[in-house]
Each structure stands twice: as structure tokens, then as C-alpha cells.
């Protein structure tokens, strides 16, 4: 099974603190590195994570609030200074393209690589990125501005070759890809060996969902069914539920309710308000609803 990792670069909310950085994550899947959100200071966090800048092939922005996108132009500039030549793809809600293009013209004129900006309709659940191994879908959220989350889906892989059976029947190397693709094998004596005896089932495809920022959405769980790992904002504890509703954020209990209804395997909470010196109250409230939950912290790495 190939690595599928989530690296937390920042899990704080809008007001900077000395404990948490602004929102950003790296999604490492099938040898590719994607970034989700790029708040102020993100490129310093990438350095701390010891990830080479040029490995990042695409950046997904959830919405146009500064704590989720103020770091983007600085990161793009650094890419240029490091000699990047590969194109960079940026996915963001409609309206971001002219803002970023103006910044690029002013601060990053003369880059040796192309920046492709893709509009995302934050109101719709759509496939926004796809390659031979990964599919990324947008998740409509409910915030003060158009906002969407993203689901990273691993595409199904081929079955595993059973080495013992391949060796037993002396099947040549050149035919093994055919067997991975479903072919049977016929021996010199004319016996047909069914594919099911020559292979074992493929690893089940894994999914990761990133939901920040949003107020509680009662039917959000329907889009997240069976997700292996869910990151959901938990800006407030239940005592501040009125504030959460006012600013279109979620409480820890609400985030846990989404995870429970979605049958998620694990929940990670983040986007913590600066008003809490200790997020244990957030963790405890979530655990009352959904036991397999933990708090995000900078430089944490989660295996999906």
C-alpha cells in the first residue's frame, strides 16, 4: 500500500497566536504532494516539515479569507526564486483569479513557470482535479463567503499478484500485467488457471476530507460517507455555540456529529479560536459524540 499522508502546517483560526499557524495542510498521495489552503507563514511551515517546495503540484484554496490564502503569493514568489519550471495549478472559488493575477503581475512578473488558476464553484459538489491515481472533489460548505472543502479520493488499484502461484506455474514476466488486468493462465497441458487463484484483492481505495470553514450543515455527512480520515473545523466549544452560529463556524460537538453520521473512521479537529488557551475542552466535547478523534497540531502527520 502506497503512503497517503496528511501533514498539518497550520490549524489556527483568523487571529494569529504563538501556538498555532494559519490554515494549511499537505496531502501526500501516490508520490504527489498537494496543498490545501495557504495562510500567512505557510512557506516557513513547509520548510519546517522538510518538504521540497517543488514537489507541490497543486494548491486548493477553500475560500477567500486571509487566514486561508494570504501566504499564497509569497509561496509562488519563492517557487520562482528556487528555479521552478513545472506549472503550478491553483484551485479556488470563483472571484480569486483576478485577485491573484493582479498580485502575480505586481510581485511575480517574469516567473519561469506558469500559474494556472482554476475556478471552483463552491456551491456544487464537483470533480475539480483528476489524474491516473487521484480524484479531488469539492464539498459545498456554509460560511460567510463562498466556501468549499475538498475530498481526496484514491483511485482503485489492480489486484496483487500472488508470487507463490506465479512461481508455481512458471508464468513469464511479460504476461504478469495481463494477469493483474484480469487474464487467466493456460498451462502447457491446456489447464486454465483462473485469475482468482493467481491474484489477491487490491487494497481498498482510501479517502481524506478537509472541511474548513463552515457552520454546522445537517446533511454534510451524506457527501462524506465512509471517509477514512475527516478534518473538520472546530473553532468553538459548545459554550460559544451562539458565536459559532454568528460567524458561520462549528463547535467541536457539531464536528463530531458530522463524523458520526458520516461513518468516518477517524476525525481530526482544527481551526481553533485564539480564545482558548487549552483546546482540551474541544477534544473532550467531541469525544462524547465520536470517540476516535484527536486535535490537530502543527507538524502532525496522519496516515490515511
N, C-alpha and C positions, 0 to 999 in steps of 0.2 A: 504494500500500500504506500503510495507516494505521500510525502508530507503535505499537510494542509494546516497552516498555522496562522493565528491572528496575533499580531503584536500591537499592544496598546502604546501609543505615543503620547496621547493626552486624553483625559477623561473628566476634565473640569467643565464648568459652565461659563457663562459670559464674563463674569468678573474674575480677573486673574488672581491666583493665590500662589503662595510659596510651595504648596503641596501638590498642586495639580496644574498641568498644562492644558491648553485649549484642545478641542476635539481633533483627534486624528488617529488613524489606525493603518497598519499594513496588513494586507491579506496575501499570504504566500501560498500558492496552489499550483501544482504541476509545473514547478520550475519558473513560474511567472510571479511577479510582485505587483500588486495593485495597492493604491492608497485610497482610503475613504476619509473625506474631509481633510482640511489643511488649515487649521487655525494658526494664529500667530506663534512663532517659535518652532514650528514643526520640523524645519530642516535641522535644527540643533538636536531634536529628539531622534531624527534619523541617524545622525552621527553617533549619538549615544547607543543606539541599537546596533551599530556596526553593520548597517546595510548600505551597500554601494548605491549611490544616487541613481546611476544609470540603469539599475535593474528595474526601476519603477516604469512600467509601460503605460499605465493609465491612472487617472485620478478621478474619483467620483465625489462630487460635491452634493450634499443633501439639500442645502438651502442657502440663501444669501444673507446670512447673519455673520458678522465679522469673526466670531469665535469659531467659525467653520470654514472660512475662506481667506482671512487676512494674510495667511502665510503663503498663499499660492504664488504670488508674483515674485516673492523672494526666492522660493524654491526654483521657479522657472529660470530666474536670473542665474542662480548657482549652477543649474544644469548647463547653461551656456558657458560659464567660466570653466567648467570641468571638461569641456570639449565634446558635449553630447552631439551626436549626429542622428540618432534614431528619433523618429517622430514621437511626440507626446500627445496622448488623447485625453481630453478633459470633458467629462460628462457633468452637466449641471442644469438646474431648472431654467426654463426659458427666461430670457432677460439678462443672463450673465454674460453672454457672448460680447455685446457691445462694451460692457464694463471692462472685461479682461482684454479685449482688443485695444482699447484706449490705453490701458496700463502697458501692454506689450509695445505699442508704438512709442510711448514716452520713456519707459525704463529699459526695454529689452530690444531696441532696434538693432538689427544685424545678427540675430541668432543664427547659428549654423544648423539648426534643426527646425522642423515645422511643428507648430502647436495647432492641433485640430480640436475645435470646440464643438461639442455635440449637444444640441438642445434636448432636454428631457422634459416630457410632460408630466409634472409632478402629480397631476390629478388622476393618472392612469397607471395601471399595472402593465408594464410592457417589458419586453426583452430589449435592453439598451446596448448590450455587448455580447458577442459570441465568437468563440474560436473553436479549434478542434477538441478542446478539453474542458472548457469553462463556459458557463452561461450566466449572465448577470441580468437580473430583473429589477425594475423599480417597484417600490411599495408606496402607494399614496398614504401620507400621514396628515395630521391635522395640527397645524402650527399657525403662527400669526402671519406668516408669509408662505407662499407655495413651498412645500417641503416633501421630500420623499426619502424613504430608506432604500436599501439595496439587499437583494438576496444573491449570494454567490452559490451557484449550483455546479457541482462536479458532474460532468457527463459520464454516462455508463461506460465502463471499460469492457474489454473482451475477457472471456474466461481464461483461467490459468491452465497452462499445460501441465499435465501430470508427468513429471520426469520419469517416474518408475515405469509407466506404461509406454512412454515413447522409447525408452531404452529396451524394454522387453520385446517390443515389436520391431526394433531396429528401424524406426521411421527416420528418414533422412532429414537433415536440417532444412533443406529447401521446401519441404512440404509442411513444416510446422505452422507457418502463418495460415495456411489453408485450414488446418485443424482448429486454430484459435478462432477462425471465422465460421466454424460450424461443420467442416467437412468430416466425413468418416474416413476410415483407412481400410484398404483391402490388402490382405496378405498375399504372398506368392501362391498360396494354396487356394485363394479365392474366398477366404473367410472375411466377412465385412465386420470390422470392429466399430461399433457405434461411437459417435463423438462423445457421448456422455461418459464413456469409460476412459476416454483419453484426456478429459479436462475436468477441472473443478470449477464451481461457480465463481464469477467475478466478484470482487469486493463491491458491496452496495455503495452507490454514489452518495457523497456527503454534501450537506448544505450548511451555510452560515448566513444569518440575517442580521442586519445592522439597522436599528430603529432609533433615530435621534434627529430632531427633537419632535415631540408630539404630546398632545393631551391624550387622555385615555380614549381609545377608539374601540367601541364594543365589539365590532366584528373584524378587527385586525387579525385575530387569531386564524381566521379562515385562510389567509394568504400565507400563513407561517406553519401550516400543519406538518408535524413530524420533523421540524428543523433540528439538526444535530446541536447547533450552538446558536443561541439568540443573545445579542447585545441589545438591551433596551434602556433608554434613558430612565433615570430615577432621580430627578432633580430634587425632589422634596420628600420628606416624611409625611405621614398621614395627618399630623397635627397642622401641616401647612397645605392641606388639600385645597382650601379656598384660593390660596396664592397660586397653586399649580393650575387650577382652572382659569384664573385671571390671565396668566402668562402662557397658557397653552402648553403646559408641561405635565408630566406624570409623577405620581408618587410611587414609592417602592412597592406598595401593595398592589397598585394598579398594574405595574410592570409584571409582577409575579402572576397576576391573574391572566394576563395575556399568555405568558409562558405555559401556565397550567392548561388553559383551553386549547392551546396550540399543540399540546403533547410534545413540547420541546424536551430534548434530552438534558440540556444544561442552559442556565441563564446567567449572564454577566451583566451587572448593573454599572452604569456610569453617568456622566454629565451631572456631577454633583454640584449643588448650590454651595457657594462660598460661605453661607451662613452656618454650616455645620463644621465644627472643629473635629468631630469624630463621626464617621459615617456608619458606625456600628448600629445606630438606631435604624438606618435604612436597611442594612442587612438583616437585622432581627425581624423587622416587619415583613420583609419579602419571604423569609423562611417560614413564617406562619402559614403562607399560602403555597409556596413552591420550595421544597427542601433543597433541591440541587442548584443552589445559587451562590454566587460569590461576587465580591466587589472588584471592579477594575482598578488597577494601579499602573502608573507609568512603568514601562519596560516589562510588564507581564506578557507572557507568551502562552496562548491557549491552543492546544491541539484539537482539531475538529475530528 
